[in-house]
Amino acid sequence: MIRKPFQREQTWRRYLRFWGPAPAADIDDEFAFHIQSKTDELIGKGWDPTDARREAERTFGPMRERKRECLMINEAQGKREARRVYGAGWWRDLRYATRVLWKTKVSTASAVLILAISTGASTAVFTVLDATIFKPLPVANADRLVRLQFRPDEPGAQPRDLSSKAIELLRGASHSLKQITRVGQNAVRERAHGEPDVNGAGGRSAICVTGNYFDVLGVHAQIGRTLQVSDDSLSADPHVAVASYGLWRERYGLSPEALGKKVYFGSVPFTIIGFLPEDYRPIRKGTAPSFYIPMAASKDVLPPVFAASPSCWTIGLLDEHITAKAASAELNVVWERLKKSVPTVTGRLITTDASRGIAAIEGERETSLFLVATVIGLMLLIGCVNVSCLLVARGAMRRNEFAIRRALGAGAVQILRQSLVESCLLALVGGGLGLALAASGERLLLAGLQWGNQPIDLTPDGRVLGFSLTITLAATIFCGIFPALQALRTQRLEIHREGQLRPLRSGKALIAMEVALSLVLLAAAGMFLRGVGNLRSVPVGFNPHDVSVIRLFPNYDKFPDGVSVERYLTAEASRLRDRLESIPGLERAAFANGMTFSGAISGYFLMRLDGPVDARGEQVNVNTVHVDDRFFDVLDIPVKSGRPFSRQDDATSDRVVILSESVARKLFGNQNPVGQRVSIGYASRSTITSTKVTAKIVGVAGDTRQRSLREPVVPTIYLPFWQPAAGRGWSAQTGIHIRTPRNAGDIAALIDKEIKAGGYPLSIFQSYALEDAVGASYQDDRIRMQATAIFASIALVLIVAGIYGLMAYAVKRRSREIGIRMAVGATSDQIVGLVLKDCMTVVAIGLTLGIPGALAVMRVLSAYVFELSPTDPATLGGAIALMLVTAGLAAAGPAWRSTQVNPVETLRTE
C-alpha cells in the first residue's frame, strides 16, 4: 500500500527528467528510500505498519530541516554536477546523432538536399510575395491609408485612377477623408546641367506628388523639411525637391551642406530642401525615386501630353475616428450624389486598403506569383512527405536497435531524446542550407517576373522564416521520433522480423501520398505547358522576327514658331526615314503612329457610305494605325486586295484607307470593298462630340493581333502616315519599325546618334524587339509554365529518390524470401516482376488517390490557360504516363539488384 504512490511518483519524475536531472527530486527520492527501508526493517521485527512508519520518521528527524541542510551544503556542487550531467547527456546525444547520420551518408544527403530545396524554394517565393504585396508600409499613418479608384460602367472594365476634377469634388463633399494626395506614375530623369555631379551618378529619377503627400503618409525629413502645400502651386518660385536618403549618402556623403544644392530636370533647376529618413519606403513597391517634386512642376518637366493629363495614383487619409468600412460606405454615397450632378463623374467608386502601399506586381503577374506560391506550397508538402518517408523507413530498420538498447538498460526517454536530437540536427542542416539557397532563388524569381533590376527589399521577414522552418522542423521531428515513440509502448524486449513491418512503418503509405501530390503538380504543369503551346500556335498576322521598334517622342521646344505641328513632324519623320535607309545594315524602315503590341487601342468608328441603302450608316468600332508606304512590307503583312499606301498619299491627295479583313467582312460581307467610300470618325470622351472625314478604300490587308495573343483580332483600319489624322491630330508617341538582324539597343543608339547629328525634333522614348513584345504578351503564361515545370521536375526527382529508397529497403528486407524463391527455381524475370509489382501497387494506390485532386486542380486552372478543356484527357493521361515511367525507372535499380542475391549466402547469414 505504501509502495504504489512512491512508484507512481518515481515514474512521473523520470519523465520530467527528460531534459536533465532534478537534484531536489533526487533528494526526495533518497529520503523516501531511507524511511521506507527503516519502516520495512521495523515491520520485519513485528511492528505495526503505522507505528513502524511513525518511528522511522521520528528516528530520521525533521525531514524539512534535513532536506534544507542537504540542499545548502550541496547546492554549489549539485548545480555544477547538474550542469555537467545535463550538458554531457546532450553532448553525448549530439555526437551519437552525428555518427549515425554520417554512417548513413546516402539517406542523410538525400534528406538534407530535399529539405534544402523545399525550404529554400518556399522561403524565396514567400519572401518575394511578402516584399511585393503584403509587407506594410513603414510610415506613421499606414493603417489609415486607402486607395481611391473608379470602375467604369462598361462590362469587364478594369479599375481606373481618378481625375483631378473628381478628386476636387470628393475633397469638398466627403467627411471621411481627412486629406487626399496624388502620386505621379510617370518618372522624369535628372539631367547633368550646371553644377557637376559629385559621384558622376546622373540620371536619377523623380516623381511628381502633391504638396501634402508626406503629411498624408506621416513622414518627416531626416534633415531639412518635406514638401508643403504652398510648394505645389504654379506661382511657387523657386522649384523645390525632396531627395531620398540613398541619394544623400551616395552623392553627398550625408553632409548637411547638401541642403540648398541644385538639381536639374530638363532645363529647370530645383533646390533640394530636405532628405528623407533611411527607413522610408515609397508607396509604390518596386520603385526607388531619388527625388520628389511638386505636382505643379509637372508642366515644366513632363512632355506636354503627360503634363496635360498626368497619370496618378490617388491615396486618401481617413479621419482618426472613421473606420475603413464606414468610410467606404460614405464615399459611395457621395460618389452616387456626384454622378447625378456632374456629367463627367461616372462608374462606381472603389476604396481599397493602402496600408501595404501599392503592390509592385499587379494583375496577371500577381496572379502568376500566387500560383507559383501555391505550387511551392505543394512542393514543400511533397518534400516533407519524402523526408518523412526516408525517416520512417530508416526508423523501421532501427527498431531492433531500439529494442536491444532498451534491453541493455537504456530508458525509453533516452531513446526518444536521442531520436529528437537526430531529427533536429537533420532539420537544422537542411533548413540552414535552404535559407542559403533562398537568397539566389529570390533574385531568380524576380528575374523570371522581369523584375530582376527593381529595388525590392528582399530581407526575409520573421514570419516567412518562421513558416518555412516550422513546417520543416515539424515534419522532420515528428517522423524522426515516430519509430522511437513505438519503443515507449512496451516494456519488454521485442526483436522484430523485417517481414512483420506494416506499410505505414515501412513508408509505403507516405510514398502513395507523395505520388498523389506529384500527380496533381504534374497535371498543373501539363495544363500550363499545353496552354502556352496553344498560344504560340496563334497566328499574329505579321512577321516579328528581326524587327526592332524604336518609339520616338516629339521635342516641342525645338519646333519653329508658327508651324503646323503635324506637318512639321511628318516632314521631319520622312527626312529621318530616308537617312536611316541609307545606313548599311538597316534593310527596311517604316514609320507608324500606333504601335504593334504596345497595349494601346485607339477609339475610332467607321461607317459605310456606298452600296445598298439598308447597309449604309452601319457603324463599326475600329482600332486605327497611321502607317507609311513601307509598313506592310517591313512587317510582311499581306495586302489581300487593292494596293498598299504610296508616298503620294499625302496631305495634298484624297483621303484613303486600308481595311483589315475583319472590318471588310463586317461592312461589306463577301463584296470587294476596294473603291468604296467610308466615313471615319473619332468620338471625344471629354466633349461627347465626334469628328468625321470621308475616305476611299484602296486595299484590304490581313488581320493582325494588336495587343495580346489571348485576345481576338481587333478590327483595324490603316490611314496614311503622311495625311492629317481624323479628329485627333498627331499622336504624342510614334515609332519606327526597322527590319534588321542587329540588336534593338544597338539600333536605338545608332538612331539617337543620327537624331542628334541631324537636329531632328525627336528623342528616343523606348526601344525593343517586336518578337520580344509578342512574347511578352504571354509572359505570365510562360512564368506559370516554367515555374510548375521546374517544380514538377523536382517532384519527379523526389519521387525517384523516395521509390528507389523504398524499393531498396524492401529488397533488403525480403532478401531471405528472394533467396528461398531463387533456390527453389524462380527465374530473374519472376524476381524482377515481384519487386516491380510491389512498386506499382504503391504507385497505383497513389495515382488513384491523386486523380480526383488532379481533376479538381485542372478545373481551377482552366481559367488561366488558353483554350484548354478543364478535363483535358491528354494532360491527365500524360501526367499519369509520366508518373508510371518515372516509378518504373526508380524501381529498376532495386529490381536489378534483387536478381544479384546469392541464395546460399542469404540463407547462411539469415
Backbone hydrogen bonds, N-H to C=O, Kabsch-Sander energy under -0.5 kcal/mol:
donor,donor_aa,acceptor,acceptor_aa,energy
6,F,2,I,-0.9
7,Q,3,R,-2.8
8,R,4,K,-2.6
9,E,5,P,-2.3
10,Q,6,F,-2.1
11,T,7,Q,-2.4
12,W,8,R,-2.4
13,R,9,E,-2.6
14,R,10,Q,-2.2
15,Y,11,T,-1.7
16,L,12,W,-1.6
17,R,13,R,-1.8
18,F,15,Y,-1.3
19,W,16,L,-0.8
20,G,17,R,-1.0
26,D,22,A,-2.0
27,I,23,P,-2.1
28,D,24,A,-2.1
29,D,25,A,-2.3
30,E,26,D,-2.3
31,F,27,I,-2.8
32,A,28,D,-2.6
33,F,29,D,-2.2
34,H,30,E,-2.2
35,I,31,F,-2.5
36,Q,32,A,-2.3
37,S,33,F,-2.4
38,K,34,H,-2.3
39,T,35,I,-2.4
40,D,36,Q,-2.5
41,E,37,S,-2.0
42,L,38,K,-2.2
43,I,39,T,-2.4
44,G,40,D,-2.0
45,K,41,E,-0.9
46,G,43,I,-1.5
47,W,42,L,-2.3
52,A,48,D,-3.2
53,R,49,P,-2.2
54,R,50,T,-2.2
55,E,51,D,-2.6
56,A,52,A,-2.3
57,E,53,R,-2.0
58,R,54,R,-2.1
59,T,55,E,-2.6
60,F,56,A,-2.1
61,G,57,E,-1.4
66,R,62,P,-2.3
67,K,63,M,-2.7
68,R,64,R,-2.1
69,E,65,E,-2.4
70,C,66,R,-2.3
71,L,67,K,-2.4
72,M,68,R,-2.4
73,I,69,E,-2.7
74,N,70,C,-2.4
75,E,71,L,-0.5
78,G,74,N,-3.4
79,K,75,E,-2.6
80,R,76,A,-2.3
81,E,77,Q,-2.6
82,A,78,G,-2.8
83,R,79,K,-2.9
84,R,80,R,-2.4
85,V,81,E,-3.2
86,Y,82,A,-3.2
87,G,83,R,-3.0
88,A,84,R,-2.7
89,G,85,V,-2.3
90,W,86,Y,-1.9
91,W,87,G,-2.8
92,R,88,A,-2.5
93,D,89,G,-2.2
94,L,90,W,-2.5
95,R,91,W,-2.3
96,Y,92,R,-2.3
97,A,93,D,-2.7
98,T,94,L,-2.3
99,R,95,R,-2.2
100,V,96,Y,-2.6
101,L,97,A,-2.6
102,W,98,T,-2.2
103,K,99,R,-2.0
104,T,100,V,-1.5
105,K,102,W,-0.5
105,K,103,K,-0.9
108,T,104,T,-2.3
109,A,105,K,-3.0
110,S,106,V,-2.4
111,A,107,S,-2.5
112,V,108,T,-2.7
113,L,109,A,-2.6
114,I,110,S,-2.5
115,L,111,A,-2.6
116,A,112,V,-2.6
117,I,113,L,-2.6
118,S,114,I,-2.6
119,T,115,L,-2.9
120,G,116,A,-2.8
121,A,117,I,-2.5
122,S,118,S,-2.2
123,T,119,T,-2.5
124,A,120,G,-2.4
125,V,121,A,-2.4
126,F,122,S,-2.5
127,T,123,T,-2.0
128,V,124,A,-2.2
129,L,125,V,-2.6
130,D,126,F,-2.2
131,A,127,T,-2.8
132,T,128,V,-2.4
133,I,129,L,-1.5
134,F,129,L,-1.3
135,K,130,D,-3.1
137,L,355,S,-2.5
139,V,137,L,-1.7
140,A,218,G,-0.6
141,N,217,L,-2.1
142,A,139,V,-1.1
144,R,141,N,-1.7
145,L,142,A,-1.4
146,V,316,G,-2.2
147,R,352,T,-3.0
148,L,314,T,-2.2
149,Q,350,I,-2.2
150,F,160,R,-2.5
151,R,348,R,-2.8
157,A,154,E,-1.7
160,R,150,F,-3.1
162,L,148,L,-0.6
167,I,163,S,-2.0
168,E,164,S,-2.0
169,L,165,K,-2.0
170,L,166,A,-2.4
171,R,167,I,-2.7
172,G,168,E,-1.4
173,A,169,L,-1.1
174,S,170,L,-2.4
178,K,176,S,-0.6
178,K,317,L,-3.2
179,Q,317,L,-1.2
181,T,315,I,-3.1
183,V,313,W,-2.5
184,G,208,C,-3.4
185,Q,311,S,-3.1
186,N,311,S,-0.5
187,A,185,Q,-0.6
188,V,206,A,-2.5
190,E,204,R,-3.3
191,R,264,Y,-2.7
193,H,191,R,-0.6
195,E,193,H,-0.6
200,G,197,D,-0.6
202,G,200,G,-1.1
206,A,188,V,-2.2
207,I,291,F,-1.7
209,V,293,I,-2.4
210,T,182,R,-1.7
213,Y,210,T,-1.9
216,V,212,N,-2.4
217,L,213,Y,-1.8
218,G,214,F,-1.5
219,V,214,F,-2.3
222,Q,275,F,-2.9
223,I,275,F,-1.1
225,R,273,I,-2.0
231,D,228,Q,-1.1
232,D,228,Q,-0.6
232,D,229,V,-1.1
233,S,231,D,-1.1
236,A,233,S,-1.4
241,A,271,T,-2.3
242,V,292,Y,-2.3
243,A,274,G,-2.6
244,S,290,S,-2.0
248,W,244,S,-1.8
249,R,245,Y,-2.4
250,E,246,G,-2.7
251,R,247,L,-2.7
252,Y,247,L,-0.8
252,Y,248,W,-1.0
253,G,249,R,-0.9
254,L,248,W,-2.1
255,S,252,Y,-1.3
258,A,255,S,-1.7
259,L,256,P,-1.6
260,G,272,I,-2.8
261,K,258,A,-2.0
263,V,270,F,-2.5
265,F,268,V,-2.2
266,G,264,Y,-0.5
268,V,265,F,-1.7
270,F,263,V,-3.2
271,T,239,H,-2.5
272,I,261,K,-2.6
273,I,241,A,-2.4
273,I,271,T,-0.5
274,G,241,A,-0.7
275,F,223,I,-2.0
276,L,243,A,-2.3
280,Y,277,P,-1.2
285,K,283,I,-0.8
285,K,358,I,-2.2
287,T,284,R,-1.1
290,S,205,S,-1.6
291,F,205,S,-1.4
292,Y,242,V,-2.3
293,I,207,I,-2.2
295,M,209,V,-1.7
297,A,294,P,-1.3
298,S,295,M,-1.9
299,K,296,A,-0.7
300,D,297,A,-1.4
301,V,297,A,-1.1
302,L,298,S,-2.9
306,F,303,P,-0.9
307,A,303,P,-2.9
308,A,304,P,-2.3
309,S,305,V,-0.8
312,C,310,P,-0.5
313,W,183,V,-3.0
315,I,181,T,-2.7
315,I,313,W,-0.5
316,G,146,V,-3.2
317,L,179,Q,-3.0
318,L,144,R,-2.7
318,L,316,G,-0.6
319,D,176,S,-2.3
322,I,319,D,-1.8
327,A,323,T,-2.6
328,S,324,A,-2.3
329,A,325,K,-2.0
330,E,326,A,-2.3
331,L,327,A,-2.7
332,N,328,S,-2.0
333,V,329,A,-1.7
334,V,330,E,-2.2
335,W,331,L,-2.6
336,E,332,N,-2.3
337,R,333,V,-1.9
338,L,334,V,-2.2
339,K,335,W,-2.2
340,K,336,E,-1.0
341,S,337,R,-0.8
341,S,338,L,-0.6
342,V,338,L,-2.9
345,V,342,V,-1.3
346,T,344,T,-0.7
348,R,151,R,-2.1
350,I,149,Q,-3.7
352,T,147,R,-2.1
352,T,350,I,-0.5
354,A,145,L,-2.2
357,G,354,A,-1.7
358,I,283,I,-3.5
359,A,357,G,-0.6
360,A,132,T,-2.0
361,I,132,T,-0.5
365,R,362,E,-1.1
367,T,363,G,-2.1
368,S,364,E,-2.4
369,L,365,R,-2.1
370,F,366,E,-2.2
371,L,367,T,-2.4
372,V,368,S,-2.5
373,A,369,L,-2.3
374,T,370,F,-2.3
375,V,371,L,-2.4
376,I,372,V,-2.7
377,G,373,A,-2.5
378,L,374,T,-2.2
379,M,375,V,-2.6
380,L,376,I,-3.0
381,L,377,G,-2.0
382,I,378,L,-2.5
383,G,379,M,-2.6
384,C,380,L,-2.5
385,V,381,L,-2.5
386,N,382,I,-2.6
387,V,383,G,-2.6
388,S,384,C,-2.6
389,C,385,V,-2.4
390,L,386,N,-2.1
391,L,387,V,-2.7
392,V,388,S,-2.9
393,A,389,C,-2.6
394,R,390,L,-2.5
395,G,391,L,-2.9
396,A,392,V,-2.4
397,M,393,A,-1.6
398,R,394,R,-0.8
399,R,396,A,-1.1
402,F,398,R,-2.3
403,A,399,R,-2.3
404,I,400,N,-2.6
405,R,401,E,-2.4
406,R,402,F,-2.2
407,A,403,A,-2.0
408,L,404,I,-1.7
409,G,406,R,-1.3
410,A,405,R,-2.4
415,I,411,G,-1.8
416,L,412,A,-2.3
417,R,413,V,-2.7
418,Q,414,Q,-2.3
419,S,415,I,-2.3
420,L,416,L,-2.1
421,V,417,R,-2.2
422,E,418,Q,-2.1
423,S,419,S,-2.4
424,C,420,L,-2.7
425,L,421,V,-2.6
426,L,422,E,-2.3
427,A,423,S,-2.7
428,L,424,C,-2.8
429,V,425,L,-2.1
430,G,426,L,-2.3
431,G,427,A,-3.1
432,G,428,L,-2.7
433,L,429,V,-2.2
434,G,430,G,-2.0
435,L,431,G,-2.2
436,A,432,G,-1.6
437,L,433,L,-1.8
438,A,434,G,-1.4
439,A,435,L,-0.8
440,S,436,A,-0.6
441,G,437,L,-1.9
442,E,438,A,-2.3
443,R,439,A,-1.2
444,L,440,S,-2.1
445,L,441,G,-2.2
446,L,442,E,-2.3
447,A,443,R,-2.5
448,G,444,L,-2.2
449,L,445,L,-1.6
450,Q,447,A,-1.5
451,W,446,L,-3.9
452,G,446,L,-0.5
454,Q,451,W,-1.4
456,I,454,Q,-2.3
457,D,455,P,-0.5
458,L,456,I,-0.6
465,L,461,D,-2.4
466,G,462,G,-2.5
467,F,463,R,-2.1
468,S,464,V,-2.3
469,L,465,L,-2.7
470,T,466,G,-2.2
471,I,467,F,-2.3
472,T,468,S,-2.2
473,L,469,L,-3.1
474,A,470,T,-2.8
475,A,471,I,-2.3
476,T,472,T,-2.4
477,I,473,L,-3.1
478,F,474,A,-2.3
479,C,475,A,-2.0
480,G,476,T,-1.8
481,I,477,I,-2.2
482,F,478,F,-1.0
485,L,481,I,-2.4
486,Q,482,F,-1.2
487,A,483,P,-0.7
487,A,484,A,-0.8
488,L,484,A,-0.6
488,L,485,L,-0.9
489,R,486,Q,-1.2
490,T,487,A,-0.7
496,H,494,E,-0.8
500,Q,497,R,-1.9
501,L,498,E,-1.5
506,S,502,R,-1.7
507,G,503,P,-0.7
507,G,504,L,-0.7
508,K,503,P,-1.6
509,A,503,P,-0.7
511,I,507,G,-2.2
512,A,508,K,-2.4
513,M,509,A,-2.0
514,E,510,L,-2.4
515,V,511,I,-2.5
516,A,512,A,-2.0
517,L,513,M,-2.2
518,S,514,E,-2.6
519,L,515,V,-2.2
520,V,516,A,-1.6
521,L,517,L,-2.0
522,L,518,S,-2.8
523,A,519,L,-2.4
524,A,520,V,-2.0
525,A,521,L,-2.4
526,G,522,L,-2.6
527,M,523,A,-2.1
528,F,524,A,-2.1
529,L,525,A,-2.4
530,R,526,G,-2.5
531,G,527,M,-2.2
532,V,528,F,-2.4
533,G,529,L,-2.0
534,N,530,R,-2.2
535,L,531,G,-2.1
536,R,532,V,-2.7
537,S,533,G,-1.1
538,V,535,L,-1.5
543,N,635,L,-2.5
547,V,544,P,-1.3
548,S,546,D,-0.5
548,S,738,I,-2.9
549,V,768,Y,-3.3
550,I,548,S,-0.5
550,I,736,I,-2.2
551,R,549,V,-0.6
551,R,766,Q,-3.0
552,L,734,T,-3.3
553,F,763,S,-2.8
555,N,761,P,-2.5
556,Y,554,P,-1.0
558,K,555,N,-1.9
559,F,556,Y,-1.5
563,V,560,P,-1.1
565,V,563,V,-0.5
568,Y,564,S,-2.8
569,L,565,V,-2.4
570,T,566,E,-2.1
571,A,567,R,-2.2
572,E,568,Y,-2.3
573,A,569,L,-2.7
574,S,570,T,-2.2
575,R,571,A,-2.1
576,L,572,E,-2.3
577,R,573,A,-2.5
578,D,574,S,-2.1
579,R,575,R,-1.6
580,L,576,L,-2.3
581,E,577,R,-2.1
582,S,578,D,-0.5
582,S,579,R,-0.7
583,I,580,L,-1.8
586,L,583,I,-1.6
587,E,585,G,-0.9
587,E,739,R,-1.2
588,R,739,R,-1.0
590,A,737,H,-2.1
592,A,735,G,-2.4
593,N,626,H,-3.9
594,G,592,A,-0.7
597,F,706,Q,-1.8
598,S,595,M,-1.3
599,G,706,Q,-0.6
604,Y,602,S,-1.1
604,Y,622,V,-1.9
605,F,681,G,-2.3
606,L,620,V,-2.5
607,M,679,S,-2.1
608,R,618,E,-0.9
609,L,677,R,-2.1
610,D,677,R,-1.0
615,A,612,P,-1.0
616,R,612,P,-0.7
616,R,613,V,-1.1
617,G,608,R,-2.0
618,E,615,A,-0.9
620,V,606,L,-2.5
622,V,604,Y,-2.3
623,N,715,P,-3.1
625,V,717,I,-2.1
626,H,593,N,-1.9
627,V,625,V,-0.6
627,V,719,L,-2.4
628,D,591,F,-1.8
631,F,628,D,-1.2
634,V,630,R,-2.3
635,L,631,F,-2.2
636,D,632,F,-0.5
637,I,632,F,-1.8
640,K,638,P,-0.8
640,K,700,V,-1.6
641,S,700,V,-1.4
643,R,698,V,-2.6
649,D,646,S,-1.6
650,D,648,Q,-2.2
651,A,722,W,-0.6
653,S,650,D,-1.2
657,V,696,K,-2.1
658,I,718,Y,-2.3
659,L,699,G,-2.1
660,S,716,T,-1.8
661,E,701,A,-1.3
664,A,660,S,-2.4
665,R,661,E,-2.4
666,K,662,S,-1.8
667,L,663,V,-2.3
668,F,664,A,-2.7
669,G,665,R,-1.5
671,Q,668,F,-2.1
675,G,697,I,-3.0
676,Q,673,P,-2.5
678,V,695,A,-2.5
679,S,607,M,-3.0
680,I,678,V,-0.5
680,I,693,V,-3.4
681,G,605,F,-2.5
682,Y,691,T,-1.8
683,A,603,G,-0.7
684,S,682,Y,-0.5
684,S,689,T,-3.3
685,R,683,A,-0.5
688,I,684,S,-1.6
689,T,684,S,-0.6
691,T,682,Y,-1.6
693,V,680,I,-2.5
695,A,678,V,-2.6
696,K,655,R,-2.2
697,I,676,Q,-2.9
698,V,657,V,-2.3
699,G,657,V,-0.8
700,V,641,S,-2.4
701,A,659,L,-2.9
702,G,638,P,-2.5
705,R,540,V,-2.2
714,V,704,T,-0.6
717,I,623,N,-2.5
718,Y,658,I,-3.1
719,L,625,V,-2.2
721,F,627,V,-2.8
723,Q,720,P,-1.1
727,G,725,A,-1.0
734,T,552,L,-1.5
735,G,592,A,-1.9
736,I,550,I,-2.2
737,H,590,A,-3.5
738,I,548,S,-2.7
739,R,588,R,-2.4
740,T,546,D,-2.1
740,T,738,I,-0.8
747,I,743,N,-2.2
748,A,744,A,-2.4
749,A,745,G,-2.1
750,L,746,D,-2.2
751,I,747,I,-2.7
752,D,748,A,-2.6
753,K,749,A,-1.9
754,E,750,L,-2.0
755,I,751,I,-2.8
756,K,752,D,-2.2
757,A,753,K,-2.3
758,G,754,E,-2.5
759,G,755,I,-1.0
760,Y,755,I,-1.7
762,L,760,Y,-1.5
763,S,553,F,-1.8
765,F,551,R,-3.1
766,Q,551,R,-1.4
768,Y,549,V,-2.2
770,L,547,V,-2.9
771,E,544,P,-0.6
771,E,547,V,-0.5
772,D,769,A,-0.5
773,A,769,A,-1.8
774,V,770,L,-2.2
775,G,771,E,-2.1
776,A,772,D,-2.6
777,S,773,A,-0.9
777,S,774,V,-0.6
778,Y,775,G,-1.3
779,Q,776,A,-1.5
782,R,778,Y,-2.0
783,I,779,Q,-2.6
784,R,780,D,-2.3
785,M,781,D,-2.5
786,Q,782,R,-3.2
787,A,783,I,-2.7
788,T,784,R,-2.4
789,A,785,M,-2.5
790,I,786,Q,-2.6
791,F,787,A,-2.4
792,A,788,T,-2.3
793,S,789,A,-2.1
794,I,790,I,-2.1
795,A,791,F,-2.3
796,L,792,A,-2.1
797,V,793,S,-2.2
798,L,794,I,-2.5
799,I,795,A,-2.5
800,V,796,L,-2.6
801,A,797,V,-2.5
802,G,798,L,-3.1
803,I,799,I,-3.1
804,Y,800,V,-2.6
805,G,801,A,-2.5
806,L,802,G,-2.5
807,M,803,I,-3.0
808,A,804,Y,-2.7
809,Y,805,G,-2.3
810,A,806,L,-2.4
811,V,807,M,-2.8
812,K,808,A,-2.1
813,R,809,Y,-2.7
814,R,810,A,-2.2
815,S,812,K,-1.1
818,I,814,R,-2.9
819,G,815,S,-2.5
820,I,816,R,-2.3
821,R,817,E,-2.5
822,M,818,I,-2.6
823,A,819,G,-2.1
824,V,820,I,-1.7
825,G,822,M,-1.1
826,A,821,R,-2.7
831,I,827,T,-1.9
832,V,828,S,-2.8
833,G,829,D,-2.4
834,L,830,Q,-1.9
835,V,831,I,-2.0
836,L,832,V,-2.9
837,K,833,G,-2.4
838,D,834,L,-1.8
839,C,835,V,-2.1
840,M,836,L,-3.3
841,T,837,K,-1.9
842,V,838,D,-1.3
843,V,839,C,-2.3
844,A,840,M,-2.9
845,I,841,T,-2.0
846,G,842,V,-2.2
847,L,843,V,-2.8
848,T,844,A,-2.4
849,L,845,I,-2.0
850,G,846,G,-2.0
851,I,847,L,-2.1
853,G,849,L,-0.6
854,A,850,G,-2.8
855,L,851,I,-2.6
856,A,852,P,-2.1
857,V,853,G,-2.4
858,M,854,A,-2.6
859,R,855,L,-1.9
860,V,856,A,-1.8
861,L,857,V,-2.8
862,S,858,M,-1.2
863,A,860,V,-1.1
864,Y,861,L,-2.2
865,V,861,L,-0.6
867,E,865,V,-0.6
872,D,869,S,-1.4
876,L,872,D,-1.9
877,G,873,P,-3.0
878,G,874,A,-2.4
879,A,875,T,-2.2
880,I,876,L,-2.3
881,A,877,G,-2.6
882,L,878,G,-2.6
883,M,879,A,-2.0
884,L,880,I,-2.3
885,V,881,A,-2.5
886,T,882,L,-2.5
887,A,883,M,-2.5
888,G,884,L,-2.4
889,L,885,V,-2.4
890,A,886,T,-2.3
891,A,887,A,-2.1
892,A,888,G,-0.8
893,G,889,L,-0.7
895,A,891,A,-2.2
896,W,892,A,-2.6
897,R,893,G,-2.4
898,S,894,P,-1.8
899,T,895,A,-0.8
899,T,896,W,-0.8
900,Q,897,R,-1.2
901,V,898,S,-1.0
906,T,902,N,-2.5
907,L,903,P,-2.7
908,R,904,V,-1.8
909,T,905,E,-2.3
910,E,906,T,-2.0
